[in-house]
Amino acid sequence: MNRLVQKMTYIQKQNRKAFIAYIMAGEPRWDAAADIILELEKAGATAIELGVPFSDPIADGPVIQAAANRALANGVTLASIFMQVKRIRENTEIPILLMGYWNVFLQYGRRKVLEDAKESGIDGFIIADLPPEAEPHFFLKARENELCTVLLASEITPDERLKTIVKTSTGFIYYVPQLGITGLNLQINDEVKSRIKKIKTMTDEPVCIGIGVKTGEHINLLNEVADGVIVGTRIVEFIEAHRDEKNIGALVGGLIDTLIRENKIV
């Protein structure tokens, strides 16, 4: 069974909440990134979204854009990500998803990206700008290869489109509570909670919330209705602030441990 599906199923059966951590691939260096991933697993993170750097990340805010630019300048490519994840897999079983933009994966090759993802130990994809109807064969082949394809839904997604999303998405549904780029200031209101409850009536897949989740207060409020949260900008900021520390992995792990334990996610 796919690692992400297995982990999310286990968490739901235990009546617990998921904590998914986003980091940029290769940041601040590959050796440090490997340590960070291992420490995230020790701290109790459910899964990792590994950002694939792209020169035109339309959905990302300045913090993640800057991280992508640094990664590109340091030579991080999709091929190098597959190679490094394969090495990291020798020491960890935490689910790892690639989060990026379709052009990067398309240039690599539809078939090859699925083959190399499977072979390297990747568990799935979050492709922000790829709707299911644009590449139905890719989504089908991903599922056949036991690779998850997590799709996004937002506050303005029509009900008919939600039906397509929940039918196609595997692993979890990534809910964006308000329109905008990563790193914005999250506003949690009754409308957001109502929307999540509605999505959960349409699918058995977990619903996790990302974009703007930064504080313990956010996590507590969202976990009242969602199955988990995705934290990215805060972690990426923290990594950049401590990029020269020799024990950066442990420092990031400590940050995540605090968020998880204080908010009773696991």
N, C-alpha and C positions, 0 to 999 in steps of 0.2 A: 504494500500500500504506500502511496505517496506520503512522504514524511509530514508535509503540512496538513494534509487531510487527517492523518493519524493523530497528530498533535492537537488539532482543533477539536476533533471528535472526543479525545480524552478530556480536554479541558471542559467541554460542554457537559460531559457525563459527570464530572466532578463539581459542576456548578461553579466554575471559576471563570475568570476573565483573561483574555489574551492581552499580551503586551508585545507589540511588534515594533522593532527598532529599525530606523532607516539610517544607513551610513553610505557615504560615497565610496565607490570602489577605489582601492589604492590610496586612500587618505588616512593619515598624512604620508605614509609610505606603506608598501605592501607588507613588510614584516610587522609594522605596528598595526596595520589593519587586521592581520591574522590574529594578533594578540587580542585586539578589541573584540573580534568575533568570539573567541574562546571565552573571554571574560563576560561577554553578554550572555552566553549560554549559562555560565556559572551563576550569574546574577538572577537567572530565571526568565529571561526573555523567551517568548514563545517562538518567534521567528525573526528573521532579518530580511529587510529589503535592502538589496545591494544596488545602489544607484549606478547606472551606466552613463558615463559622461557624454554630453552632446553639446554641440556649439550653439544650439538655438533652443534651449529648454523653456518653451512657452508657458508651462504651468508652474515653473519654479520661481521662488522669490530670490532676492539677492544673496542670501546666505548659501543656498544650495547651488545657485548659478556660479558663485565664486569657487565653491568646492569643485564643481565640474570643470571649470577653467583650469584650476590647479592640477586636477587629475589628467586632463588632456595634455597640459604642458609637460607633465611627468611621464607621458607616453602610455597612459592607461587606455587600452583598447578592449573590444569585446573578446578578441582572441586571448589577450593576456588575462582577462577576468576568468575565462574558462580554465586556463592553465593554473591560475592561483587557487581557484576554488577547489580544483581537483587535489591540490596539495593540502589545503586546509581541511578537506574531507577526511584526511587520515586521522584527524584528532577531534572531530566534532560531528554530531548528528543533528544539530539544530537546523530546521528548515531554512533554506535560503532562496529568496525570490529575486529575480532581476527586475529592476524598475527602470524603465527608460522610454525612448521614443522610437516609433516604428521604423523610421528611416535607418537607424543604426542596425536593427535586426534584418531589415530588408536587404541592405547592402551586403551583409554577411551571407545571406542566402536562406530562404525559408526552410529548406530541408536541413541544411548544414547547421543552422542555429538550434534546431530541435535535437539533432543528433549529438552535437557537442554539449548542449545543456544537459541532456540525459547522461552522457558519458562522464561529465565532470562532476555531477552530483548536485546540479541545480534542481530545485523542486517546482519551479514555475515562473510565470511572468506577470508583471503589471505594466501594460503598455498604454500610457495615458491617452495617446492620440489614435488608438486603433479601435474603432467600433466593430462589433462582431460581424455585421453584415458586409464589411469591407474585405475581410479575409476569412470567410467561413471555413475554407480548407485548412488554414493554419490552426484555427481553434480545434477543428476535428482531429487533426494529426497530433496536436499537443495532448489532447485527451487520450488518444490511442497510445501515446508514449508515457502516460501517467504523469504528465506535467500540468500543473494547475495554470489556469488563465483567470486571474482576478480582474474583474471589471469594476468600473467606477459608476456610481450613481450620485446625483446631486439633488438639491432642493427643487430644481426646475425640471427634473426628468419626468416626462409624461408617463402615465400609468401603463400605456401600451408598450412604451419602450422599456419600462421597468420589467415587464414580462419577458422580453427578449434577454435583458441583462441577467436576470435571476436564472433563466434557463441555460445560459451559456457560461456564466461565471462558475469557477470551481475553486475551492479552498476557502474563500470568503467573499463577501461583497464589501467593496471599499466605498464607504459613504463619505461624501464631501458635504459638510453641513452648511456651507455658504460658498458662493462663488468667489473666486480669487486665486491668487498664487500661494504657494507654500510660505509659511511664516507669518501669515496675517493674524490679526487679533481675533480670536475665536469668540463668538457670541452664542451662548447656549440658551435657548428659550423653549417654550412649550411646543412651538411649531416644529422645531428640530426633533424633539422627543416623539411627537406624534408621527412624524414622517418615518422615523426609524421603526416604530411599532408597526406601521403599515407595511413596510418592506418585509418585516419578519413574518407577517401573515402570508406572504407570497412565496416564501422559500424556507427550506430547512438549513440552508447555508448560513454560517455565522455572518453577522454584520459588524464590521469594525469601522471606526471613525478616524479619519486622518485630516490633516491640514489645519494648523492652528492649535493643536493640542500641545501645550507646553508645561502646564502646572498640575500639581496634585489636585487642585480644585476642579480643573477641567476633567481630569481622569475620573474623579469620584462622581461628578454630575453625569458624565457620558455613560459610565458603567451602570447607571441605574436602568438604562434601556438598551444599550448596545452590548455586544459580546466581547468587545475589546477595543483597544485604542492603538493608534499608530503615532509614534513620536519621531519626528525627523529633524526639524530645524534646531530644536534645543540641543540635540545630540551633536549635530554637525557643528554648531557654534562652539560647543564644549571641546570637541576634538581640535578645532582650529586654535582655540585659546590655550590648549595644552600640548600642541603638536610637538614641541621640543622636549617634553618630559619623557624620561626613559621608561617610566612606569605608566604610560598613557593608557594601556589596556586596563590595568587595575583601577585607574582613576575613572574611566568611563564605566567600568563595571560597578564601581561604588555609586555613581550617579544613578544608574538604572536600579540597583538594589534598593536605594532609598525610595525611589518612585514606586517601585513594586511593593515593597514591604509596608510603606506608610499607607498605601492605598488599597492594601489587601487584594491585590490582583491575583496572587497565587497563595 
